[in-house]
Amino acid sequence: MYILHVTYNLKEGKLAEWLAALRVLQVAEKTRREAGNIEYAYYVPADGSNKVLLVELWENRDFQQAHLKSPHLAELAKVKEEFVESVDLKAYTAE
């Protein structure tokens, strides 16, 4: 299994707009239908900080790499500039 923890550090005051954009683009829903995807979920901290955690679980890294070429991820990349200050990525492999 290939696991990613992606922390989106959002621009100040952009959390609600970012979450709305994710819903409109249906990034999670479309990704969950991709081959090899096990889980794709966004989490918002209870403390109200401008961070969103994305947890991705894939059968293997090859499926995740194919996901990077998907049309919905290209759409997401276009809007990230407006909302996201920086991204922290942690990748893990598990059996």
N, C-alpha and C positions, 0 to 999 in steps of 0.2 A: 504494500500500500504506500502511496505517496501522499504526504500531508503538507499543506501550506497554511500558515497563519499570516495573514496579510493585515497589517494595521494601517488604516487610512487616517492620517493626521489632517483634519479638515481645516480650511480657512475659518477664521472667527465668524460665528453666526451662520454658517452654511450647512449645519447638520440637517435641518428639516428639508432644505432644498435638495441636498444630496440624496436623502432617503426617497424623496419624491421622484427624483430622476431615475433612481434604481427601479422603482415601481413602474414608471412609464416605459423604460427600456426592457423591462422583464428579464433582466440579466440572470437572476437566480433561477427563475422558472425555465428559461431556455437552456441554461447550463445543466440543470438537473436532468434534462432529457438527452444530454450528450453521452455518447458511448464512453464507458469507463468511469463515469462520475458516480460516486457513492454519496457524497454530501457536499452541499454548497450553501452556506448560511452566513448571514450578516448578523452581528451582535452589537448592540448599543450599550455603552456603560451606564450604569445606574447613577453615577455621580454627575452626569450631564456634561462631561468633557467632550471636546471636539474630536473624538476618536471613534472609529468604527472598526470592529474586528471582523474579518472575513475568514471563515474556516472552510478549507477545501479538502476533500478526501477523494482520491482517485485510485483506481485499481493499480496503476503504475504511472511513471513519469511520462511515458510516451502519450498516454491519453491526455494528460495535462498540457503537454506541449502542443498537441493538436487543437486543444481548446483555445490556445493563444491566437490561433488563426481564424477563429469563428467570427462571423459578421457582427454578432451582438457584442463581442469584446471590442471590436473596432469602433462601434458606436459609443461604447463606454469610454474609450480612450479620448474621444472628441470632447466629452463633457467633463472629464476629470480635471482638466486645466482650470475650469471655472470654480471648482469646489475643493480640490485637494492641494494641500500645502506640500506634503511629502508622504512617502509610503515606506513602511518597514516590512520586510519579508523574511520569514523563517520557514525553511523547508526541512522535512523529516521523512525518513523511510521507516516502515514498520512491517512486520510479518503478520 
